[in-house]
Amino acid sequence: MQIQLENTGALERRMTVRLPSDQIESRVRARMQELARTVRLKGFRPGKVPAKVLEQRFGGEVRREALTDVIGTSFREAVKQQNLRPAMPPSIALPSEGGPELEYTATFEVMPDIGAIDVSNLEVVRVEAEVAEGDIDRMVETLREQRRQWNRVDRGAEPGDMVLFEFAAEGDGFRWPDAGVERAGTILGTGALFPEFEAMLAGAKADEERTGELAFPSGFREAALAGRTAKVTVRVMRVQTSALPALDDAFFASFGVRGGGLERFRADVRANLERELGNALRARRKASVIEKLLSTYSGFDLPQSMVTAERQALEAQARQRAEQGGEPAPTDTASFAREAETRVRAFLLIDEIARQQGIVPDADRVRAELLSIASTYEEPEKVIELYARDQQLMSSLRNRVLEDQIVDWVFDHARVVEQPASFAEVMQPGA
């Protein structure tokens, strides 16, 4: 195999590879012989299909597969010989058919030379928190509220009541909606409506109608009313008050906890909160490491093929979210490009630490992480089977564990600042 390498950019390389054509022909012959023994075609006995028929039916496909296989194998051997680390799969200029030699040109980018990464002087923050009994109390009440029942009442609406109503608004040269009324609902006191609108509903009974002038805030959810002043007519359709379920076996069973009463239910809530807290603390540690690495090691080129792929992925995700939410697709592509560059730079730094320190996914940690994920489902064994069958899922899991190992390594070798926090401060930053 002959290799000719050219530097066509800071990271771009063009490599021409020449190798004997009989490598393809030998693979084609071997594959055709295998097909002659195993293929079944209507009108022919197994193993008796004429070579001419096999060539007509499968020859083109077999040659394409052989060509792809030879190019892939030889490319991997060539970059290994040249001590290159491609950042992304190459762009291959397909060779011409025939001739004693196969020649193709591969264009690709290589991983940048970042140099030695020394984290001993990096200052990273380790947030420490634990689940307290009060956190469990609050979560139990939250779960009760999720299961609360709404019952109609005949009295006037009070804070905490759900009010179902219909309304229309008229102003200078406009009416909303154009015809009829708009139906809506709110829970008084939650701030879902602006205070003046809530005041119109407070104390009102079912079938009661009220009229008043309201100045709608600029951020009101109905764009036609946002920032406008209008005469509003409201008719209350129904007033409902909530009743929280009792902490009994039926309530516990609705969350999959059967037997053990309140003590076991609280233990289950604690386990879930501790798992969520662990994930949040892990994300905080990773963010601290990446922030310090990015601010300390930023003077290296990025493979633009990686940046482009990441930008396209971000844009696709944003479009999907917009479609699901019924919103227009985002148009600020510059922000996606900046985010893609940051993500690629962070990935390269994490990857370089793993390479320099010889860190590989720990099999025990991968198994433990899989068991933790599976435990959140009603049938954990099926989740484990799914991961076992899906190599993409397993690869993603191993990469996640590897990132955690690298973050742990950085914390073991950097200057660590301990920062105590409560469960709420970790789970609801800035609340």
VOGU-27519 format. One record per residue (C-alpha): residue in one letter; x, y, z. Coordinates in pm, whole numbers, plus 50000, padded with zeros to 5 digits. Example, Ala and Ser with C-alpha at 12.3 -4.5 7.8 and 13.67 -1.06 7.14 Angstrom:
// VOGU-27519
a512304955050780/s513674989450714/
// end
This chain:
// VOGU-27519
m500005000050000/q501365033949896/i500335065250088/q500725101649989/l499745127150255/e499175164650209/n498405191550468/t495695212650310/g494805233050618/a495465236950989/l493695203851054/e492635192250707/r494525164250540/r494295149050191/m495565113750166/t495955093849845/v496105056249886/r497185031149620/l496864993549658/p496604963549425/s493214959049262/d493344921549324/q492434928649687/i488974937349562/e488834908849314/s489804883049577/r487024895349806/v484554894649517/r485504858949428/a485204847649791/r481794863649829/m480494849749499/q481674814849598/e479824818449927/l476674829249745/a476984799549506/r476784776249806/t474054793750004/v471824814849779/r468354802349689/l466794813349362/k463514801849218/g464014775848945/f467434764149067/r468454738449320/p470584750549614/g474234751749513/k473374747949142/v472784784049039/p474954791548730/a477814816148781/k476444838448503/v473104841748682/l474824849649010/e476924876348839/q473854892348683/r471884892349008/f474554900049266/g477744910249088/g477284947849111/e476254947449475/v479094924049572/r481664946349402/r480344977349574/e480484959849912/a484024947549842/l485144982249734/t483674998150046/d485274971750266/v488714975250106/i488645013150124/g487525012850487/t490154987450594/s492985003850403/f492035038550529/r492175026950891/e495565010650828/a496865041950651/v495925066550927/k497445042751181/q500705041850986/q500725079750964/n499845084051334/l496725103851248/r493515106851446/p490625116051213/a488055138551376/m485205126651154/p484725100550878/p486565110650559/s485195122750231/i486265096949971/a486855104749606/l485765071849450/p488335054749229/s487865046748864/e487165010748768/g489814987848624/g493614989248615/p496214970448817/e495944994849108/l493125008749316/e493625045449395/y491385067749604/t491705101049783/a490435106750136/t489925142150267/f489445146250640/e490305166650946/v492485154251229/m492115159851601/p493995190851717/d497215189351917/i496045203252251/g499205195252443/a499555183352800/i496595192353021/d497615200853377/v494645204753613/s496615208553937/n496065246253943/l492405245353836/e489945255654107/v486725235654081/v483635237554300/r482135207154467/v478575214354580/e477555192354872/a473915186354966/e471715159355112/v468035150855130/a466485162255461/e463225151055619/g461695184555527/d462475178055160/i460605145055185/d457665162455355/r457455187955074/m457625161354804/v454895140654972/e452655171354973/t453525178154610/l452505142754520/r449255147054712/e448545178854517/q449155159954192/r446395135554296/r443985161354435/q440325159954338/w438365190454228/n434795193554356/r432195219254253/v431025244154520/d428185269554523/r429985296754719/g432065325454585/a435575318154457/e438385319254712/p442185316954684/g443135281454590/d439865275354405/m439775266454037/v437565290553844/l436305281453497/f435035311853312/e434315327352976/f435115362852876/a435205388052595/a437055421152564/e436165452852372/g438365483152318/d439045511552081/g438155496551743/f438585459951838/r436805430851998/w438345398452120/p437435372552022/d435865384751700/a432655366351787/g431415347652091/v433515343052402/e436815327452505/r436755300152769/a439555297253022/g440365285653372/t442725295053653/i443525287154014/l443165318754218/g446285329654397/t448765311754174/g449575342353964/a448605325253639/l446475356153566/f447555391853639/p446185405753970/e443485428453825/f441955399653628/e442045376853935/a440295404254135/m437355403253890/l436965366053959/a437485366554337/g434225360654526/a432215353254213/k429795323754208/a428795300953923/d426705319153656/e427675353053797/e428645379353540/r430975408653601/t432215437453386/g435225459953429/e438065477653251/l441385459453247/a444855469853130/f446375438052989/p450135434553048/s452455434052749/g453325397752815/f449725385552818/r449395351552649/e446875364052391/a448895386452160/a445755405052043/l445175417752398/a448785422252513/g449455458352613/r445875469652548/t443175483952773/a439695469652721/k436255466052875/v436045429852984/t432915409653052/v433415377853255/r430905350453334/v431925324153587/m430905289453472/r432065268653768/v433915272054098/q435775241654227/t437715235154544/s440345208354587/a440485179254828/l443855162554896/p443895124454912/a444585107055240/l447995091155296/d446625055855278/d447435023355099/a445405033354792/f447425065454758/f450735047054803/a449715020554549/s449015047654289/f452775054154294/g453685017254277/v454335012654651/r452394982854786/g452824972655146/g454854989155419/g452575019055466/l453785054655508/e457275044655622/r458005025555304/f456425052655090/r458675079155246/a461665056255194/d460735053354826/v460375091154800/r463785095454966/a465405071354719/n463965090454425/l465025124254564/e468525111554638/r468815098454282/e467675131954140/l470005150754374/g472915128254276/n472295135353908/a472065172853973/l475285173254178/r477025153153909/a475895178553648/r477155207053869/r480585190753904/k480825184553532/a479835220453456/s482495233353695/v485185211853533/i484215221653179/e484025258653267/k487565258153407/l488955237553120/l487405260552860/s488755291853028/t492245276853066/y492705257252742/s491165275152446/g494065281552210/f493615252751969/d491895248751633/l488565231051607/p487745205351337/q485065223551141/s483475190751035/m482725183751403/v481415218951459/t479145216451156/a477755182651264/e477075195751615/r475445227551484/q473175207551256/a472195185051546/l471355215251765/e469285230951488/a467405198351430/q466605195451800/a465395231351812/r463165226051508/q461705194751663/r460935212851990/a459355241651796/e457165217951596/q456035199651909/g455175232752074/g453435246551766/e455945274851738/p457895288351437/a461325273351372/p464225293351522/t466165315451281/d469135326451495/t471695302551344/a474605322551488/s473705311751841/f473715275251730/a477165279851578/r478545294651901/e477025267152111/a478365240651873/e481895254651901/t481695254552281/r480425218852290/v483065206152049/r485855223752241/a484605208752568/f484375174052413/l487925176152277/l489315186352616/i487485158352798/d488555133452530/e492175145152553/i492265140052929/a490955104752883/r493605097952619/q496495112852816/q495535095653141/g494455062652986/i490955064853133/v488465039752989/p484885031753092/d484845011053412/a482674980253355/d481414979753716/r480355016153697/v478605010053366/r476644981253520/a475805001853828/e474585030853613/l472445007453404/l470894992453718/s470185027453849/i468435037053525/a466475004453514/s465335008153876/t463205038353782/y460955016353564/e458294991353667/e460024962853481/p463774968753524/e464764936153356/k463194947353028/v465204979653036/i468394959853088/e467494937152796/l466844967652577/y470294981752649/a471854947652585/r470254946552238/d470854982952142/q474544990452095/q473855027352044/l472215029552386/m475105010852545/s477645032852372/s475875063952502/l475815049052852/r479525040752842/n480345075952720/r478335090753007/v480165069153261/l483505078153102/e482705115253138/d481885109553506/q485205091553555/i487095120253392/v485285145953609/d486175125053916/w489815124153803/v489895161853767/f488445166254116/d491075142354250/h493905163054099/a492605199054102/r492095224154383/v488615217554520/v486375243454687/e483605228054898/q480255245954876/p477425234055103/a473875237854974/s470355226555049/f468385202454834/a466195230954707/e469205252654617/v470635224754404/m467395214154238/q465975249454191/p468955272654143/g467985309054168/a464545301254306/
// end
